[in-house]
Amino acid sequence: MKPLSVPERLARNRFELDEEESHIEVNQEVVKATGCGRAIVACCSAHVYTEEADGSLSVEYAACLECGTCLAVAAPGALKWHYPRGGFGIQFREG
């Protein structure tokens, strides 16, 4: 049996979307002023962030793997991040 690729393994995970509350908020002014958007986009393995032409970031929080890597590279104050409310977010099916 052939081992599954990383994208195939990630596809087995389950996401419970919290449509009322995002667990990621972007301070666009800080992102634009510091230019940290590229680093945030580059480090996110789930491709949650997209840098827009004006230097702002758009976020697709439903795909977040909740690893917190974005916080490690973001400028102070650029992101407000917390785990999703109980029962929401990612449910890992593969290790």
N, C-alpha and C positions, 0 to 999 in steps of 0.2 A: 504494500500500500504506500503510495507516494505521500510524503508529508505535505500538509497544507501550507500555502504561502501566508505571509503576514496579513495581506488584505483579506484573504479567505477566512483566516482565524478571527480577524476583527469583525467581519460580517456576521459572525455567529453571536456577537454580543447583542444585548437587548437594551434599548433606551426607553425610559419612561419620561416623556416630555412634559415638563411643567409649563403649560401655556400661559399661566398667570404671572410667573416670576422667572426672570433670567438670573442665573447665578454669576454672570459675568457682566460688569458694567465698564465701559471704556470712557475715560476722561479724554475727549478728543483734543482739547487744548494742550494737555501735557504731551500726548502722543505727537502732535504736530510740532510743538516747540522743541522736543528732544530728539525727534526722528527715530524713536525706538520701535516704530511700527514694523519696519523690515525685520528686525531681530525677533519680534513676537511672531510674525508670519513664518519665518524660517524655522523656528524651534518647535512649532506646533505639529506634532506627528498626526493629529486628527484633521488638520487643515481647517480648523475652526475659524481662523482669521483671514481676512482679505484686505490688502492695502488698496485704498482708492486713489484715484489720480490726484486728489487734493491733499494726500498724506494722512487722511483719516482711516480708521479701521472699521470694517463691518464684521459682525460676529454671528456665527451660526452655532449658538450655544447647545443646540440639541445633539450635536455630534461630539461634544467634549468628552474626553477620556478621564477628566478630573485628575490629571497628574500634577498640575501646578507648575509645570515648566515655564509657562508664560510669565508667571510671577517672578521667576528667577532672572529673566532678561529684561523685563519691563522697567522703565524709569519709575522712581518712586512717585506714587500717586496716579500713574497711568491706568492701572486696572484696579477695580474693586471686585474681588473674587471670593466666593465662599462655596462650600459644598451645597448642592441642591437640597431642597427640603426633603424630609424623610419620605421614602417611597418613590422618589424621582431620581433621574440621572441614569448613569450607566449600570448595567448588571452584567458583569463579565461572565462569559460562558466558556472561554478558552483562556489558558494561563498566559 
